[in-house]
Amino acid sequence: MRNFSLIAMATAAATFNVAAAQPIQQTTNNWRDAFRQLEDEDWPSPNRERRATGAPGPDYWQQDVDYDIDIRLDEEEKHLYGSETVTYTNNAPDPLDFLWFQLDQNRFRPDSIAVMTETVGDGGRSSGRVGGSNPEGISASAVRRRQQIADDGYGHNITAVTDADGNPVDFTIVDTLMRIDLDDTLETGESVVLNIEWDYRLIETGVIGGRAGWECFEETEDTGGDCIYQIAQWFPRAAAFSDYEGWHNKAFLGRGEFTLEFGDYDVSITVPQDFIVSATGVLQNPEDVLNQAQRDRLEEARTSEEPVFIVTPSEARANERRGTRSEATWEFRAENVRDFAWAGSRKFIWDAVGVEQDGEGAAPELVMAMSFYPNESEPLWSAFSTRAVEHTLDVYSSFSFPYPYPVAQSIAGPQGGMEYPMITFNGGTYGRPVVDDDGNLTYSRSAKRGLIGVIIHEIGHIYFPMTVNSDERQWTWMDEGINTFLQFQAERQWEEDFPSRRGDPDLIADYMVSTNQMPIMTQSDSVLQFGSNAYGKPATALVVLRETILGRELFDEAFRTYANRWRFRRPTPYDFFRTMEEVSGVDLDWFWRGWFYSTDHVDISLDRVIEGTFNTENPEIENARERAEDDADPESLTQAGNREAGIAYYEERNPEVVDFYSRNDEHTVTNREREAYDSFREELEDWEAAIVDSDERIYYLDFTNQGGVVMPIILEFTFADGGSEIVRIPAEVWRYNPDNVTWTYMTDREVVSVELDPLHETADADRSDNFFPPRIEPTRLEVYRSSSDNDTMMDDMDQRVTRDSIRTRPQ
């Protein structure tokens, strides 16, 4: 085959090699295989419980645990007293001689692992501050927190553990866990019944932190200064026992949340008679705790187009002022849930609306979306809370499966954001009103969007991980990252340009180049920069995977398959990875490795663009082109100087030395060149002649992978005629060399500029090298009157940093 020469015009920029970690050295040089299959050594082998396709296998199993619980709130003492009957069914192929239970309230004991391992800067929540301490001071709130933990006797007090016949059963408490030793081995398929009695002192959330507790309000002319109680992680819960880990008995340190067993719950909650209670499950005795008007409104809400007040704001105010010493018991039943939480207060306003959905399988056709909140949260909550619940169900169901439970609830209170089956805590500062210039209560734009965002996120958790039961304590990203990805979708469907905190690729770039990041696959309690690592980066990775790598159609089908395969089951990351690959038909090992297993980042530079056109070999054309190029070259400094000095050339002064070559430049076409061209054309086949005669241009583009993560290369070409074209090059372009590649682009139009990642869709950390020709980077500069003003400002900033650095906040 004939090789055609190209006439090239080049402009070069410096290129750099990326030194990358090499898990397997496969050759004698520094080449690395960015597309090596993860199944080779990183993923567990498929088995009969978990298949290579990412689906549950024919022998998949999980335990069943049912609870019958009675709980009483002592409002004056802020204390809970409870008893439970637990029916534990062993579906595992292993016989069990003991059972492990979680006692999460023991996290607040002064001798707990969580408290004893707090470090300076943690504020009780392992904030991720790296190194160093500040001996100049400590915040009063941090001191108060430590004093309450030391003095107030927090933690579970287990008063009895007995068998079905009332006989004592031996148990051992290990930090936040309790091992119950069985008298008889629990064989496969057998069940055991245990009775547990306990009590514990409720924490004040604003002081201690945590994921539940109480908040009391100041007494005003309209209200009685009552409290809101959000109760979670409150009863001894069976720890998970799985095929991939056995007993999940890692202590609860506050960050890594839970993985639990599904079961049915019957819960009786005894509280002051004037309390309104919200809980996981469906209220079983409304006739005992609601008046006729409230029951009628609840029925009306089922078919209403707008949220209906079950308890009105005026009724809530009256309820606060009244007060009572009587008690009432609210009874709830929840089926096939992995946990149970509740909230109660005489301050609660309650509104609800029925949300219709396609009742696929066991999913209900009508879901009651409900909100509970005090007058202090008005007017924002009544306008948006239940509506945000409704919207979340619509979007999340479209990405996964119909909402599986009969109720979905949003509760205002001390906890800023936490999820449990059918109920979420979305309180804290979200939705607290402000007073405008006219003295009216109102809310800010940020408060509105903050409330909508947190409700979407927490209600979304009822899908992931409350239904798709991932292991939060080990792989936080499987619930927080996946859920944040879906939250991003729901926020962008709430209103145009909703300012999502996480999900947009540009928002994660700074984190991905930070020095104290770690792989997404890091265990939860060890993660620094928790929000970025467990929420932001995995959410962004899924946005990139959907919009850039797979496309929406392939991604959505694969993701929906994963969600349906693993709802009411316990997936691992490998089940997710394999499902996404199997269903989409795209090998993604390179993507998981770069985004989930490394601390590399995305940074591809466009180093050089060379434009080439075909050499026609026609001297009439090519010589003229060469002459034009020479004419375009700048005059040398010597030539310009001689011309300006008026120096005459020797030939001009002595015409007798002028010959053919003096009268004609080297680009003048000769007969020999014409003969050579005629001979060249005679030898060409028709298709070869067509190539030579075409106006096609070939562009060579040089790229360097500066960040280490291989990614598709997305380019926007802008042409001299004013048009443009976006070209998407798959990530496999890096398979032979993950550090440097050269790629060719053919077009019949003249390219005037090229932009890499024009839609900002890959989280490229340095966009300054994404343009050819390079661009001048704009910035905004502050103007200082003098250097002394600048120095004073910097001194003030240093003082602010010093003061802020000694303040810590409880979780």
N, C-alpha and C positions, 0 to 999 in steps of 0.2 A: 504493500500500500504506500502511496506517495505521501511524504511528509511536507506540509506546507509551512513555509516560514512566516513568522509574525513580525510586524513592525511595532515595537513597543515603546511607550513613553512612561517613565516610572518616577514616582516620588517616594522616598523611603523614610521610615521611622525606625527607631531602635526597637529590638525585640529582646525578650527575656525568657529564660527557662524557669519553670516552676519546680522546685524540689518538693516531692510529695512522699508521704509515708508509703512503704511498700510491704504489704502483708506477705506477698509471695514473690521472691526474686526468681523469675522464670528464665532469664537470659543472663548473659555476662555483661550486658550494658545496663544503663539506668532506665530502661523502658519499663512502664507499669501498665497493667491491664485494667483499665477503668471499667471494663465490661465483663470482668470475671464473674461467674455465677455464684450467688450467695449460698446456694444449696451445697456448694462444695465443702464449706466448713463452718459457715456462720449460722445456718438455720438448722433446727432439729430435724431429724429424719421423719418422714411421714410414717404413720402407724394406723392401726385400726380405729383409734379414737379420733385422729386428725389426719386427713388425707392430703396428698400432694396438690390437690386442686384447691385447697383452702377451705374445703367443706368439712363438716363433722363426719366422722367415719361411722361404720355400722356398729361399732362397739362404744360409741360416745356415751358418757354417763355424767350425771351430776347428782348431788345429794338433795334431799327434800327435808325442809325443816318448817314445822308449823308451830304457831305460838297462840296461846290463850293468856291474855295479860290483863291484870287489874292494877290501875295506878291511881294514886291520890296525891293532889297538890296541896301542901300546907302553905297557903299564901303568906301568912304572917312570918313563918320561919324560912320561907324560900326553900322548901325541902320537898323531895319526892319520896313516896313510899310505894313499893310495888311488889307484886308476886306474879310469877309466870309459870305456865305449864308448857313444856317444850316437847314436841314429838319429833324425834330425829330418825329419819329413815336412811339406811345405808344402801345406796345403789352402786357403790364402788366394788370392784372385784377383790378388794382387800378387807379382811376382818379388822375390826377396830376394838382396841382395849381401852381407849380413852377418847374423850372429845375435848376440843379446845373452843373456848368462848372468848369473845372480845369484851373487855371492860374499858371502854374508851375514856370514861371520866377519870380513870386513874392517871391519865396524862397530866392532870393538875395536882397530883400529889407532890409535895416538895422533894421527895426522894425518887421521883420517876426519872427514867432515862431522858425524857423530853426536857424536864426542868433542869436536871443536873448537867446536861450538855449544852445549855444555852450559852452563847458566846457574845462578847461585846459587839453591838451592832445588830443582833438578832431581833431584839424586842420580843423575844419569845416565839419567833416565827421563822428563824433561819432565813433572814432576808437576802443573803447572798453576798454580804459585804466581805471583801477579801482582805485579810491581814490587818494588823495594826489595832491600836486601841487609843482611847482619848482619856487620859487621867484627869482632865480639867473639870469634869462634871458628869452628872447623870440626870436624866429628866425625872421630875417628881412623879410622873405617871409610871415610869419603870420601877421606881422604889415602891410606890403604892401597890403595884401588881405583885411584886415579890413578897411584900408583907402579907397581902391577902392569901397568897398561896401557902405561905408558912403558917398562918394563924387560923384560917377558916375551915380546915378539915375537909377539903374537897376529895373527891374520888368515891368509887363504889364501895359500899359497906355490905358485904354478902353475909346475911344473917342465917341462911339455911339453904342446903342443897339436899333434896331427898328423892327417892325413887317413887314409882307410881303407888307403892303401898305406904309411903310415908317414912321409909327407913332412911337414915342418914347415908349420904354418899361422900366419899373422900374427895377433896378438891385442893388444888394448889394454885396460888395466885403468883404469877410472874409478870411484874410490871403491868401492862395493859391487857394481859391475857390470863385466863383461868383454865387450868386443866382439870377435867372431871374424870375420875377413874371409875370405870364401869365394873360392876360386880361380875358380870358375864360378858364374854366376847360378843360383840355385835357383828353377826355374819352378814354376808351379802343378802339383801332383800329383807332383812329384819329391821324392826323399829324399836326404839327405847323411849320411855316417857320419863322426864325429869321435872322436878319442881324446884324453882329457885325463888328465894325471897331476898330483897335488897332495898337499900335506900341510899340517897346521896343528897348533898347540899348543892343547890343550883348556883352557877357562877353568874356574876354580873358581867355581861358581855363587854360593855364599854371599858371595863377595868382589866379583866383577865384576858379577853380575846376569845378564841375558840369559835365553834360553829353553832352554838346555841346558848341559851341563857335568858336573862331578863333585862328589861329596861323600864325604869319608872320616870314619869313625867312630873313637872312641877304643877302644883295646884293653881288653877286660874278661876276666874269668875264663872266660866262655863264648864270646867272639868274638875274632877276630883283628884287629880294627880295620881291616877292609877297606873298600873304596870301592864306591859305586854310580855308574855312568856312564849318563847320559841324553844321547843323541847325536841332534841335530837341526840342520837348516840346515848340513849338514856337507859336502855335495858341490856342485860347480858345477851349478846347475840352470838350464835354459832359461827365460828370462823370457817372460812372456806376450806374444803378438802378437794383437790383437783387431780386430774390425770397427769399434769405436767409438773406439779410441785409437791403433791401430798398436802400436808397441813400448811396453811398460810399463817404462820405464827410469828411474823415480824412485828415488833412492838410499834404502837402508834405514836409517832413523834410530832404529829400535828399537821404535816403537809401531805404525805402519802395517804390518800383517803381509804377506800374500802373495796373489798370484793367479798360478796356475801352469797348465801344460798337463797333460792326462791322458796316460797311457802305461802300458806294462808294464815291470816291474822284475824283474831277476834279480840278487840281491845276495848276495855271499859275505862273511861277517864272521869274521875270524880274531881270536880272543881267547885268553886263558889257558884251558887245558883244563878247569879246574874252574868256569868261568863258566857261568851260566844266562843265555840271551839271549832277549829278547822283541823283536819287530820287526813292522813293517808286512808283511803277507803271511802265507803259510802255510809252515811249516817243511818243507823238501824232503828232508832227510836225518836224520830222527830216530834212525835206527839207528846213526849215527856219533857223536851227541852226547848221547843219552839211554840209560840202561841199560834192561834189559828190564822191570824193575818200573815205571819211570817211563813207559815206552811203554804198558804195560798200564793204568796208572792214567789216562793220557790217553784211552785208548779207553773206559774205564769212564765217564769224565766226560761223554762224549758223550750218554749216555742216563740219567745219574743225575738224581735229583730234587734233590739237594743238591750244593753245590760239593765237589769231590774234590781232595785234595792231590796234585799231581803231584810236587812236591818238598816234603817235610814240614818243619816247623820244626826237628826234631832233625837231619834231613839237612842243612839249611842251616847249622846250628851246626857240625856236623862238617866240612862243606865249607870253612868259614872257617878252622878250625884246621889243616886238612891242608896247603893251599898246594901249588903246583906250578910248574915251569918249562916244562912242555909247553904246546902250543897245540892248539886245535881250530878247525875252520871250520864255522860254521853257515850253511846255505844257505836263502834265502827267495825265494819268488816272489809277486809281487803284480800283479794285472791291473787295468787301467783305474783307476789312482790318480793323484793329482796331486802326490804327494810321498812320501817314505820317511823313517822315523825308527826308531831302535832303542835298546835299553837293555841293559846287561849288568852282572853282578856275581856273585861267588861267595856273596854274602849272601842271594840271593833265595830266599824261599819262593814256591811257585807253586801256585795252585789254579785250578780251571776247572769249568764246567758247560755243558752244551749247552742252547741256547735254541731251541725250535721256533718257526717262524713260517710264515705263508703265503708260499710262494716265488713271488711274483708276478713274471712275466717272468724276468729273469736273476738275481733275488734268491735266495740259498740258502735251503733249507728248514730248515737247522740252522746256528746261529751259535754258535761257541765263545766264551763270555764268560769272561775270564781276568784274574787279578790276580797281580802280582809285587811282593814287598815283603820287607823285612828283619824279623828278630825284634824289632827296636826299634820296629816299628809294631804289634806285637801288644799286646792281643788284639783290637783294633778292626778291623783290616783283614780278617782271616779271617772276621769276623762280618758285615761289611757291604759290602766293596768289590765283590766279584763280584755280590752281590745288587743293588747299586745299578746296576751295568752292565746286568743283566737287566731291571730296572725301566725304565731309560732306553730300552732298545730297544722295550719294549712301548708306552710312552706316545708316543714320537716317531714310531714307525711308524704309530700310529693317527692322527696329525695329518698325516702326509706320505706315506711309502711304506715298504715293507719294507726293513729294513736290508740294504744292498747287498753286504756283504762277508762272508767266512766267519769272521772273528774280530773281537772287540772287546776291547781290553785296557786295564787300569788299572795304572799303574806308580808305586810309591812311590820317591821320590828327592829330589834337591835342588830341582827345579823345582816350584813351588807349583801350577801349573795351566797346561797347554799341550796342544794337540791336533795330531794328524797322522792320516793315514788308518790306520784299524784300531788305533791305539795312542795312549794319552793319558798325560801325566805329571801326577800328582796328589799330589806329595809335600810338601816343605817341612815345616811344622809339623802338617799334617793327620794325625791318628791317632797321634802320638807319645804313649806312655802316661804316666801319672802314678802316683805311689805313694800308696796310701790309708793310713789310720791304722794298719792292720794290717800294713803293709809289702808289700801285694800290688799288682801292676800292674793298673791300671784305666784308665778314660777318662771324661772329663767329657761332659755332655750337649751342650755347645757343640762339642766335638771330634767327637762322633758326627755331629751335624747338619752341621758344616762339611765333614767328609769326604763325606757323602752328597751335599751340595750341589755340591761341586767336581767329583765324579765325574759326576753328572748333566750338569753344564755341559760338561765336556770331552768326554765320550762323545757328547753332543748335537752337538758341533761336527763329528763325523764325518758327520752329515747336512748341517749348515750350518756352514762352507762347503766341507767336503771332498768333498761330493757335489754339492750345489747350489753351483757354483763362483763365488761372488761375488767382487768385487774388494775385498779387505780393505784394501789400501794406500790406496784412494781413499775407500771408503764403509764404514767400520768397522761402522756400525750394521747393515749387511745380514747380517753374521754374528753379531756380539756381541749386537745388539739382538734380532734374530729368535730367536737361540738362548736368550737370557735369558728371553724370553717363553715359550718351550717349557719351559725349566727351571722357571719358575714353575708351569706346569701340572703338571709331573712331581712337583715338591716337594709341591704341594697334593694330589696323588694318592698320595704316600708315606704321609702320616699327616695327620690332622685338625690344623689350626692349625700346620702346619710354618712356622717363622719365616723366611719368605723375605726376603732382603735387598732384592730389587727385584721390581717387578711390581704390587704393590698401589698404587692411585692415590694414597693419602694419603702414601706414602713419597717421592713425587717433587715434592710441592708446594713444599717449601722451595727445591729446586734451581731450579724454574721461575721463582721471583721473585728469584733471586740476580743480582748485577750482572755477574759475569764468565762467564755462560753464553753459548752461541752456538748457531746452528741445528744440528740433527742432521746436516744435509747438508754440514757443514764437513769438509774433508779431515782425515784422521786425525792427522797430525803437528802440526796447528795447534789441536787441541781442548784447551781447558781443562776441568777437572773431568771427566776422561776417563770415569770409571766412571759418573757420572750421565748424561753426554751420549751416550756410545756404547752403554751397557748399559741403564741405568735408564729414561731417558725414552722411547726407542723401544720397549722392552718394555712399559712402561706404556701407551703409545699403542696398542699392539696389544691389550692387555687391554681398554682402553676401547672400541676398535673392535669387539672380539668381543662383549663383554658388554653394551654400551650402545648402540652405533651400529647394528651390523648384526644382532646376535643370533647365537647359536652356530651355528645351521644354515647361514645364509648365509655367515658368516665361514669356517667349517670347510671348506665346499665350495670356496670361492674360494682359500683358503690351500692346500688339498690340490692343487688344479689348478695353482697356481704351482709348488709343489714338484715335481710330476711333469713339468710342462712343461720345467723347467730343471735337472732332475737330470742330472749329467754334462755340463752346459752352463754358460755364463757369463752370468748375468743382470745387468742394471743396475737401479737403483732404479725407473726408468720402466717396466721390464717388470713389476716387482712392483706398482707403483701401478695400472697399466692392467689387469693381470689381476684384481686385487681388485675393481675397478670393473666390469669386463666380466662377470665370473662372478656377482657378487652382484647386479648390476642396480641399484646405488646409486651416484649421483654423489658422489665423495668428495674432489673438488678442494679444497673448503673445509677438510677435515680435514688433508690433506697440507700445505696452506699453513700452517695454524696450528701444527701439531705438529712438522713436519719442516723448514719453511723460515723460521720466525720464532723470535724469542726472547720472544714474547708468552706469557702464561700464562692459565690458566683462573681467573677470579674473577667470578662473576655475583652481583649483590646483588639481594635482594628488598626493594624500597624502600617499597612502599605496597600495601595491600589495601583496596579499597572494596567494601562489600557493598550490593547493590541488590535491591529486591523490586519487583514490578509494582504500579503505582498502579491500584487497582480503580476509581477515580473514585466509589466508593460513599461518600457522606458519613458514613454510620453507621459505616463501617469506618475510613476515612481520618482523620476528625476525632478519633475515639477514639485512634488511633495518635499523632496529633500532640499530643493532650493528654497522653498518657503520656510522650512525649519531653520536653515542657515540664516535667512534674512531676519528671522525672529530672534536670533541670538543677539544679545547685547554687544555693542561695540566695545572692544577692549580699552582699557585706560590709556594704553600707549597710542592706539589709533586715534582716540578722541583728542589726546594731547597734541599729536602731530597735526591733526586737522585744525584745531584751534590756533596752533602756531603758524598755520599757513605753509607748512612744509610741502613741497611738490615732490611726487614720486620720480624716480629715475626714468621710468618708462615714459612719463609725460614730457620730460625734458629731452629724451632721445628716442624718437619714434622709430628709428631704424632697428631697435631691438624688439619691437612689437611683432608677434607671430600669431598663428592660429589659436594657441592656448591662451595668449594674452587677450584675444578678442572674444573668446568663449570660455565660460566657466566649466568646472568639472561636471556640471549637471546637464550640459548640452548633449542632446541625444545624437548618437553616432549610428552609421549604417550597420556596423557590426552588432550594436545592441539591438537594432531592429531585426536583424537576421536571427539572432539568438532567441528573441521573443517569439518570432514566427515558428521556429523549431520547437520551442516549449509548448506552444498551443497545439501543434499537430499531435503531440504525444498524449495530450489530455483526453480522458474519457468525458462523456457528456456531464456526468454528475460531478467530476472533478472541476470541470470548467465552470459549472454553476457555483461551486464554492468560491473559486477564485474571483468570480465576477460579482459575488454578493457584497452587500454593504454591512455584513455582520461584523460586530465588534466583540472582542473577547477581553474580559477583565479578570485579572488575577488578583485575588484578595488574600492577604496574609493575616492570620489571627494568632494571638497568644492567649492561652488559658492562664491568666494571672492568679486566679483564686483557687484553682484545684478542682472545683466541681465541674464536670462536663455537662454541657447543656446544649439544647438546640441553638443554632445561630439564626437570629431573625434580623433581616436586613431590609431597609427601605432605600430603594434607588430613586433618585430624582434626576430627571432628564432635561436636556437643553430645551426641549419643546414645552417644558412646564409640567409634564405628566410625572407620575411616580408609580412604583410597583413595590409591593412587599413580598419578599421571598423567604420561605421558612426551610432551613436546612436541618434535618434530623440530627440528634445528638451523636448518632453513630459516625458522623464525620470525624470524630476524635478517636476512632477505634484503633488506628494504626499508630497514632501519636497523640496522647491526651494533653500535650503541652503546646504544640505548634502545628497548625495546618495551613495549607494554601488551597483555595477553592476557586473555581472558574465560573464565570457568568457570561453568557452570550446574549447579545441583543443587537437589533439594528438601529438603536437609538443611542445618542451620545449621553453618557452619564456625566453629570456635573458634581454630584455629591452622593455619599453613602452614609446612612445612619444605622448603627447597631442597636438592637432592642428598642425600636422607635416607640412602642406602646408601653414601655416600662413594665414588661411582664415577666422578667426573669430574676428580679432582685439583684441586678448587676450593681456591685458596690461602688464602682468608680465609673461614672458616665463620661468623664472628661476625655477618655480615649475611645469613645464610641462613634466618633465622627471623622469622616474623611472628605475634604480636607478638614484639619482640626479647627475647632471654634474657640473664640475668646469667651472665657467663662464669666458671666455677669455676677456681681455680688453687690450688697448694700453696705456702705461704709458710714460709720458714725464720725462726725466731725467734732474734734475737741478744740477748745479755745486756746489751750496751751498744754505743754507737757505736764505741768503741775496739776491741771485739772484731771488729766488722764491718770496720773499717779494716785491722786486722791480717790478717784473712782475705783481703781484696782485695790487700794487699801480697804475701802468699804466692802468690796466684794469678798476679800479675804476674811474680813471679820464676820460677814454673814455665813460664809462656809464654815468657819470655826464654830460659830454658835449652833448652826444646824447640825453639825456633825456629832454633837454630844447629846442630841435628842433622840430617843428611841420611842417607838410606838408599839403598844401591844397588838397582837394579831386581832 
